[in-house]
Amino acid sequence: MTTPTRAVVLGGGWAGMLTAHVLARHLESVTVVERDILPDGPHHRKGQPQARHVHVLWSSGAGIVENLLPGTAERLLAAGARRIGFQSDLVTLTAWGWQYRFPATAYAMMCTRPLLDWVVRDAILAGGRIEVEHGTEAVELAGDRSRVTGVRVRDAGGGEPRLLEADLVVDATGRASRLGHWLAALGLPAVEQDVVDAGIGYATRMFKAPEGADGNFPAVQVAADPLTRQPGRFGVVYPQEGGRWLVTLTSTRGAPLPTDEDEFTGYAKVLRHSIVSELMSVAEPISPIFQSHSGANRRMYPERMPQWPEGLLILGDSLAAFNPVYGHGMSSAARAAEALDKELARDGFGEGGTRQVQRALSEVVDDPWIMAGLNDIQYVNCRNLSSDPRLTGPDVAERLKFSDFLSGKSIRSPKVCEVTTSVLSLNAPQKALGDSRFLSLLHTDTSHPKLVEPPFHPEELEMVGLKPSGIAAKGALS
């Protein structure tokens, strides 16, 4: 396949816009097809209900976006986003105890999802090289089982389909992708997929932070302990722009989500520590409670298809969607955009054609896929519908045992924490956890005493009117 000149990207969200930006660097014409009317500002839209919940952009993804769109980080920070250093700017209760606040070696951008999307979308569309068809939905792919030649679209409200011809069509429509239906219409079989579903659900509410606590107060996380063999319950308090906190309460299958104010307050009180509840008590709720149940890990394997049509790519949540607890979705989409950019810069669509490029896109989701899947299969009632031997094979128990040991070590050992945080943030490959240098660190790195209280600095608790704990203040490292 020769390098295409015309591309259509289905989906105008995070993954779709980054993809369109990359394609516009190499192709003559790029059109984005988006069912919603994209807002001209950091506002919510109908087709993105999960945007109500917490999102983070890990430093790996933020760095890629900065390379593609210089100045993005500055614009986000100017709009009120927080740059949270891991682990210095977090107070985290893990399943293995409180995490020491070691000096930051990675970071995450924290703000509302609409702000992230808008800042990036505004910069991309300002170049004027990308056409957006708002209020338009894809109906079916044009072409046949060997080659896609475009896509038929229509107004989201109905009407007759029309053809958008293209040399390349990219499916970035997310979890709601109709790729299976489209391929079947071309006479192609279903794409093999794996699912690991712990039954994750989310209930989220926005709060106004106490006066003076909007700029420097740390992010707070209380994780579940899957080893109890009880349904998991999580709680986070993440700083957002505009002096706000976003509180998300999460459950795995078997723990019902709160639906009203009383249940929301009660749910926070039964987490493994009371800190989320205490912080809610000093903040002012300013939004309704929003729920979501779209948290299953699902991975498609287009690279395994006996036949894959030229001119078609899939990426973002259409290709692999992860439990949002781990914050890997947006960074994985950025990594896919970077991989696409490299493939096009190297030799375009050379001898391997679309299949070769799709293989490169699939490779970048492997690390977040196995991390999310391995974590989630530990939860009671998790439905593991995967054929991945790393999640189903005879050595899974040993993998989990090593993961538990590693996590318990990481919260108290600074150099071990540095490596594991690099892997978690996708700044380093997962194989870094198995190299000889790291395995040596597990035995030689300093191991601090176990913390018995959340490691706040006294001045942080003073910001929110809570009494500091002597042990907490002494135990924090910064």
C-alpha positions as CSV (number, residue, x, y, z in Angstrom):
1,M,0.0,0.0,0.0
2,T,1.3,3.4,-0.9
3,T,1.1,6.2,1.7
4,P,-2.4,7.6,1.7
5,T,-3.3,11.2,1.0
6,R,-6.8,11.3,2.4
7,A,-7.8,10.1,5.9
8,V,-11.0,10.0,7.9
9,V,-10.8,9.6,11.7
10,L,-13.9,8.3,13.3
11,G,-14.3,9.9,16.7
12,G,-13.3,13.4,17.9
13,G,-12.2,12.6,21.4
14,W,-8.7,12.5,22.9
15,A,-7.5,9.6,20.8
16,G,-9.2,10.8,17.6
17,M,-7.8,14.3,17.8
18,L,-4.2,13.3,18.5
19,T,-4.5,10.8,15.6
20,A,-5.8,13.5,13.3
21,H,-3.0,15.8,14.3
22,V,-0.4,13.2,13.5
23,L,-2.0,12.3,10.2
24,A,-2.2,16.0,9.2
25,R,1.6,16.1,9.5
26,H,1.9,13.5,6.7
27,L,-1.2,13.5,4.6
28,E,-2.9,16.1,2.4
29,S,-6.4,15.8,3.8
30,V,-7.8,14.7,7.2
31,T,-11.4,14.7,8.3
32,V,-12.7,13.9,11.8
33,V,-16.2,12.5,12.0
34,E,-17.8,13.2,15.4
35,R,-21.3,12.3,16.5
36,D,-21.4,15.2,19.1
37,I,-21.2,18.9,18.5
38,L,-17.8,19.5,20.0
39,P,-18.0,22.3,22.6
40,D,-16.0,25.5,22.1
41,G,-14.6,25.4,25.6
42,P,-13.9,23.0,28.5
43,H,-17.5,21.7,28.7
44,H,-19.0,18.2,29.0
45,R,-20.7,16.6,26.0
46,K,-23.3,13.9,25.7
47,G,-21.1,11.3,24.0
48,Q,-18.6,11.2,26.8
49,P,-20.4,10.4,30.0
50,Q,-17.2,9.0,31.7
51,A,-15.7,12.4,31.5
52,R,-17.6,13.2,34.8
53,H,-15.1,11.0,36.6
54,V,-11.5,11.5,37.6
55,H,-8.8,11.4,34.9
56,V,-5.1,11.7,35.0
57,L,-2.6,12.2,32.2
58,W,0.6,10.4,33.2
59,S,3.9,12.1,32.4
60,S,4.6,9.6,29.6
61,G,1.5,10.7,27.7
62,A,2.0,14.4,28.7
63,G,5.5,14.3,27.3
64,I,4.3,12.9,24.0
65,V,1.6,15.5,23.7
66,E,4.1,18.2,24.5
67,N,6.3,17.0,21.7
68,L,3.4,16.9,19.3
69,L,1.9,20.2,20.5
70,P,4.6,22.4,22.2
71,G,3.1,24.5,25.0
72,T,0.3,22.2,26.0
73,A,1.5,21.7,29.5
74,E,1.9,25.5,30.0
75,R,-1.6,26.0,28.7
76,L,-3.1,23.4,31.0
77,L,-1.3,24.8,34.1
78,A,-2.4,28.3,33.2
79,A,-6.0,27.0,33.0
80,G,-5.7,25.6,36.6
81,A,-4.5,22.0,36.1
82,R,-2.2,20.6,38.8
83,R,1.1,18.8,38.1
84,I,1.1,16.1,40.7
85,G,4.5,14.5,41.4
86,F,4.5,10.8,42.2
87,Q,4.9,10.1,45.0
88,S,5.7,13.5,46.6
89,D,2.3,15.1,46.0
90,L,0.1,12.2,47.0
91,V,-1.2,10.6,50.1
92,T,-1.9,7.0,49.2
93,L,-3.1,4.0,51.2
94,T,-2.3,1.0,49.1
95,A,-3.4,-2.6,49.8
96,W,0.0,-3.1,51.5
97,G,0.0,0.1,53.6
98,W,0.6,3.8,53.4
99,Q,3.0,4.9,50.6
100,Y,5.9,7.0,51.6
101,R,6.0,10.4,49.9
102,F,9.3,9.9,48.2
103,P,10.7,12.6,45.8
104,A,8.8,12.7,42.5
105,T,10.3,10.8,39.6
106,A,7.1,10.9,37.5
107,Y,4.0,13.1,37.5
108,A,0.5,13.3,36.3
109,M,-1.6,16.2,35.1
110,M,-4.8,16.4,37.1
111,C,-7.8,18.4,35.9
112,T,-11.2,17.7,34.5
113,R,-11.4,15.7,31.3
114,P,-13.2,18.4,29.4
115,L,-10.3,20.8,30.1
116,L,-7.8,18.3,28.9
117,D,-9.7,17.6,25.7
118,W,-10.4,21.2,25.0
119,V,-6.9,22.5,25.5
120,V,-5.5,19.8,23.1
121,R,-8.4,20.0,20.6
122,D,-8.2,23.8,20.4
123,A,-4.4,23.7,19.7
124,I,-4.9,21.0,17.0
125,L,-7.7,22.6,15.2
126,A,-6.0,26.1,15.3
127,G,-3.7,24.8,12.6
128,G,-6.6,24.8,10.1
129,R,-5.5,21.6,8.4
130,I,-8.2,19.3,9.9
131,E,-11.9,19.4,8.9
132,V,-14.4,18.3,11.5
133,E,-17.8,17.0,10.6
134,H,-19.8,17.6,13.9
135,G,-23.1,15.9,14.5
136,T,-22.2,13.1,12.1
137,E,-22.1,9.4,12.7
138,A,-20.4,6.6,10.8
139,V,-22.9,4.1,9.3
140,E,-20.6,1.6,7.6
141,L,-17.2,1.2,5.9
142,A,-16.9,1.4,2.2
143,G,-14.9,-1.1,0.2
144,D,-14.5,-4.9,0.6
145,R,-12.7,-7.5,2.7
146,S,-9.4,-6.6,1.1
147,R,-9.5,-2.8,1.2
148,V,-11.4,0.0,2.9
149,T,-12.0,2.9,0.5
150,G,-13.9,5.3,2.8
151,V,-16.9,5.4,5.2
152,R,-20.6,6.1,4.8
153,V,-21.9,8.7,7.3
154,R,-25.1,10.5,8.0
155,D,-26.4,13.2,10.3
156,A,-26.6,12.0,13.9
157,G,-30.3,12.8,13.9
158,G,-30.9,10.6,10.9
159,G,-31.1,11.0,7.1
160,E,-29.6,9.4,4.1
161,P,-26.0,8.1,4.2
162,R,-23.3,9.7,2.1
163,L,-19.9,8.6,1.2
164,L,-16.6,10.1,2.5
165,E,-13.9,8.6,0.3
166,A,-10.6,8.0,2.0
167,D,-7.4,6.1,1.5
168,L,-7.3,5.5,5.3
169,V,-10.0,5.2,7.9
170,V,-9.2,5.2,11.6
171,D,-11.6,3.9,14.2
172,A,-11.2,6.0,17.4
173,T,-14.8,5.8,18.5
174,G,-13.9,4.2,21.8
175,R,-15.7,1.6,23.9
176,A,-18.9,2.0,21.8
177,S,-17.1,1.1,18.6
178,R,-19.2,-0.8,16.0
179,L,-16.1,-2.3,14.4
180,G,-17.4,-5.8,14.6
181,H,-20.6,-4.9,12.8
182,W,-18.7,-3.0,10.1
183,L,-16.3,-5.8,9.5
184,A,-19.1,-8.4,9.3
185,A,-20.7,-6.2,6.6
186,L,-17.5,-6.6,4.6
187,G,-17.5,-10.3,4.9
188,L,-14.8,-10.5,7.6
189,P,-14.9,-12.5,10.8
190,A,-15.0,-11.0,14.3
191,V,-11.8,-9.7,15.7
192,E,-10.5,-11.8,18.6
193,Q,-10.8,-10.1,21.9
194,D,-9.9,-10.6,25.6
195,V,-12.0,-9.2,28.5
196,V,-11.0,-8.9,32.2
197,D,-14.1,-7.5,34.0
198,A,-13.9,-6.9,37.7
199,G,-17.3,-5.2,37.6
200,I,-15.8,-1.7,38.2
201,G,-18.3,1.0,38.9
202,Y,-17.8,4.7,39.7
203,A,-19.7,7.3,41.6
204,T,-18.3,10.9,41.4
205,R,-19.2,14.3,42.9
206,M,-17.5,17.6,42.5
207,F,-16.7,19.7,45.7
208,K,-15.4,23.2,46.3
209,A,-12.1,22.8,48.2
210,P,-11.7,24.7,51.5
211,E,-10.3,28.2,51.1
212,G,-6.5,28.1,50.8
213,A,-6.4,24.3,50.0
214,D,-6.9,24.7,46.2
215,G,-3.3,25.1,45.1
216,N,-1.0,22.9,47.3
217,F,-3.1,20.2,48.9
218,P,-2.0,16.7,47.8
219,A,-4.1,14.2,45.9
220,V,-5.5,11.5,48.2
221,Q,-6.1,7.9,47.4
222,V,-7.5,5.0,49.4
223,A,-7.2,1.7,47.5
224,A,-9.0,-1.5,48.1
225,D,-7.3,-4.7,49.3
226,P,-8.1,-7.6,47.0
227,L,-6.5,-10.1,49.3
228,T,-9.4,-9.8,51.7
229,R,-11.5,-11.6,49.0
230,Q,-14.2,-9.0,49.6
231,P,-15.5,-6.7,46.9
232,G,-13.1,-3.8,46.4
233,R,-14.0,-0.3,47.5
234,F,-11.8,2.7,46.5
235,G,-11.9,6.4,47.1
236,V,-9.9,9.3,45.7
237,V,-9.9,13.1,46.2
238,Y,-8.2,14.7,43.2
239,P,-7.5,18.5,42.8
240,Q,-9.1,20.1,39.8
241,E,-9.0,23.5,38.2
242,G,-11.1,26.3,39.7
243,G,-10.3,25.4,43.4
244,R,-12.3,22.2,43.2
245,W,-11.9,18.6,44.3
246,L,-13.3,15.7,42.4
247,V,-14.2,12.8,44.7
248,T,-14.7,9.4,43.0
249,L,-15.8,6.3,44.9
250,T,-15.3,3.0,43.1
251,S,-16.4,-0.5,43.6
252,T,-15.8,-3.9,42.1
253,R,-18.5,-6.5,41.5
254,G,-20.6,-7.1,44.6
255,A,-20.2,-3.7,46.3
256,P,-23.2,-1.5,45.2
257,L,-22.4,2.0,44.2
258,P,-24.0,5.0,46.1
259,T,-26.8,6.7,44.3
260,D,-27.7,9.6,46.6
261,E,-26.1,12.0,49.0
262,D,-26.6,9.8,52.1
263,E,-25.2,6.7,50.4
264,F,-22.3,8.7,49.0
265,T,-21.4,9.9,52.5
266,G,-21.9,6.5,54.0
267,Y,-19.8,4.7,51.4
268,A,-16.8,7.0,52.0
269,K,-17.0,6.2,55.7
270,V,-16.5,2.4,55.1
271,L,-13.4,2.7,53.1
272,R,-10.2,1.3,54.6
273,H,-9.4,4.7,56.1
274,S,-11.6,7.7,57.0
275,I,-9.5,10.4,55.3
276,V,-11.7,10.6,52.2
277,S,-14.8,11.0,54.4
278,E,-13.0,13.6,56.5
279,L,-12.0,15.7,53.5
280,M,-15.5,15.5,52.2
281,S,-16.8,16.9,55.5
282,V,-14.7,20.1,55.1
283,A,-15.6,20.7,51.5
284,E,-18.8,21.9,49.8
285,P,-20.6,19.6,47.3
286,I,-21.3,21.5,44.1
287,S,-22.6,18.9,41.7
288,P,-24.9,15.9,41.5
289,I,-23.6,12.4,41.9
290,F,-22.7,10.8,38.5
291,Q,-22.3,7.0,38.0
292,S,-20.6,4.9,35.4
293,H,-20.2,1.1,35.0
294,S,-17.9,1.2,32.0
295,G,-14.7,-0.1,33.6
296,A,-13.9,-3.5,32.1
297,N,-10.5,-4.2,30.5
298,R,-11.1,-5.2,26.9
299,R,-8.4,-5.7,24.2
300,M,-8.9,-6.4,20.5
301,Y,-6.3,-8.3,18.4
302,P,-6.6,-7.1,14.8
303,E,-3.0,-8.1,14.2
304,R,-4.1,-11.7,14.6
305,M,-6.7,-11.6,11.8
306,P,-6.1,-13.9,8.9
307,Q,-7.0,-11.0,6.7
308,W,-7.0,-7.4,7.6
309,P,-8.3,-4.8,5.1
310,E,-5.8,-2.3,3.8
311,G,-6.8,1.3,4.7
312,L,-8.2,0.5,8.2
313,L,-6.6,1.1,11.6
314,I,-8.1,1.0,15.1
315,L,-6.7,2.6,18.2
316,G,-7.6,4.2,21.5
317,D,-10.4,2.5,23.5
318,S,-11.6,0.9,20.2
319,L,-8.4,-1.2,20.4
320,A,-7.8,-1.5,24.1
321,A,-9.8,-0.1,27.0
322,F,-8.6,-0.3,30.6
323,N,-10.0,-0.1,34.1
324,P,-9.8,3.7,34.6
325,V,-8.4,3.3,38.1
326,Y,-5.0,3.0,36.6
327,G,-5.1,6.1,34.5
328,H,-3.6,4.5,31.4
329,G,-6.2,5.2,28.7
330,M,-5.1,8.7,27.6
331,S,-1.4,8.0,27.8
332,S,-1.9,4.8,25.8
333,A,-3.7,6.8,23.1
334,A,-0.9,9.3,23.1
335,R,1.6,6.4,22.7
336,A,-0.4,5.1,19.8
337,A,-0.3,8.5,18.1
338,E,3.4,8.6,18.6
339,A,3.8,5.1,17.1
340,L,1.7,6.1,14.1
341,D,3.8,9.2,13.6
342,K,7.0,7.1,13.7
343,E,5.6,4.6,11.2
344,L,4.6,7.3,8.8
345,A,7.9,9.1,9.1
346,R,9.9,6.0,8.5
347,D,8.4,4.6,5.3
348,G,4.7,5.4,5.4
349,F,2.7,2.4,4.6
350,G,5.5,0.3,3.1
351,E,5.5,-3.3,2.2
352,G,3.7,-4.4,5.3
353,G,0.9,-1.9,4.6
354,T,-1.8,-1.3,7.2
355,R,-1.2,-4.6,9.0
356,Q,2.3,-3.5,9.8
357,V,1.2,-0.2,11.2
358,Q,-1.7,-1.8,13.2
359,R,0.9,-4.2,14.7
360,A,2.9,-1.2,16.0
361,L,-0.3,0.3,17.4
362,S,-1.1,-2.9,19.2
363,E,2.3,-3.2,20.7
364,V,1.9,0.0,22.7
365,V,-1.1,-1.3,24.6
366,D,0.5,-4.5,25.8
367,D,2.1,-3.1,29.0
368,P,-1.0,-1.3,30.3
369,W,-3.1,-4.3,29.3
370,I,-1.2,-6.8,31.4
371,M,-0.8,-4.4,34.3
372,A,-4.5,-3.7,34.5
373,G,-5.5,-7.3,33.9
374,L,-3.1,-8.8,36.4
375,N,-4.4,-6.4,39.1
376,D,-8.0,-6.9,38.4
377,I,-8.1,-10.7,38.3
378,Q,-7.2,-10.6,42.0
379,Y,-10.7,-9.2,42.9
380,V,-13.4,-11.6,44.0
381,N,-16.1,-12.0,41.3
382,C,-13.8,-10.9,38.5
383,R,-14.7,-12.4,35.1
384,N,-11.5,-13.3,33.4
385,L,-12.5,-14.0,29.8
386,S,-9.0,-13.8,28.5
387,S,-6.8,-16.2,26.5
388,D,-3.6,-14.3,27.4
389,P,-1.4,-17.0,29.2
390,R,0.0,-14.3,31.4
391,L,-3.5,-13.9,32.9
392,T,-4.6,-17.6,32.7
393,G,-1.5,-19.8,32.7
394,P,-0.1,-22.0,35.4
395,D,2.4,-19.3,36.6
396,V,-0.3,-16.7,37.3
397,A,-0.1,-17.4,41.1
398,E,3.6,-16.8,41.0
399,R,3.2,-13.6,39.1
400,L,0.7,-12.3,41.6
401,K,2.9,-13.4,44.5
402,F,5.8,-11.4,43.0
403,S,3.6,-8.4,42.3
404,D,2.4,-8.4,46.0
405,F,6.0,-8.6,47.2
406,L,7.0,-5.8,44.9
407,S,4.2,-3.5,45.9
408,G,4.9,-4.0,49.6
409,K,8.5,-3.2,49.0
410,S,7.8,-0.2,46.8
411,I,5.8,1.8,49.4
412,R,8.8,1.9,51.8
413,S,11.9,1.7,49.5
414,P,12.8,4.8,47.5
415,K,14.8,3.3,44.7
416,V,12.4,0.4,44.2
417,C,9.5,2.9,44.2
418,E,11.3,5.0,41.5
419,V,11.4,2.0,39.1
420,T,7.9,0.8,39.8
421,T,6.5,4.3,39.4
422,S,8.3,4.6,36.1
423,V,6.6,1.4,34.9
424,L,3.2,2.4,36.3
425,S,3.4,5.8,34.5
426,L,4.4,4.0,31.3
427,N,7.8,5.9,31.3
428,A,9.6,2.5,31.4
429,P,8.6,-0.9,30.0
430,Q,7.2,-3.6,32.3
431,K,10.3,-5.7,31.6
432,A,12.3,-3.3,33.7
433,L,10.8,-5.1,36.7
434,G,12.6,-8.2,35.7
435,D,16.1,-7.0,34.9
436,S,19.1,-7.9,37.1
437,R,19.6,-4.3,38.4
438,F,16.1,-4.1,39.7
439,L,16.1,-7.5,41.2
440,S,19.2,-6.6,43.1
441,L,17.5,-3.4,44.3
442,L,14.8,-5.5,45.9
443,H,17.4,-6.8,48.3
444,T,19.7,-3.8,48.8
445,D,17.4,-0.8,48.8
446,T,16.6,1.0,52.1
447,S,13.4,-0.1,53.7
448,H,11.8,2.5,55.9
449,P,9.5,1.6,58.8
450,K,5.9,0.9,58.0
451,L,3.7,4.0,58.3
452,V,0.6,3.7,60.5
453,E,-1.0,7.0,59.6
454,P,-1.5,9.0,56.4
455,P,1.7,10.9,55.7
456,F,0.4,14.4,55.6
457,H,2.6,17.4,56.4
458,P,1.2,19.3,59.4
459,E,0.6,22.5,57.3
460,E,-1.5,20.5,54.8
461,L,-3.9,19.4,57.4
462,E,-4.0,22.9,58.8
463,M,-5.1,24.0,55.3
464,V,-8.3,22.0,55.7
465,G,-8.8,22.4,59.4
466,L,-8.0,18.8,60.3
467,K,-5.7,17.9,63.3
468,P,-2.3,16.6,62.2
469,S,-1.1,13.3,63.5
470,G,2.4,13.3,64.9
471,I,3.2,9.9,63.4
472,A,1.9,11.1,60.0
473,A,4.0,14.2,60.0
474,K,7.2,12.4,61.0
475,G,6.7,9.5,58.6
476,A,6.5,11.6,55.4
477,L,9.5,12.0,53.2
478,S,9.8,14.8,50.7
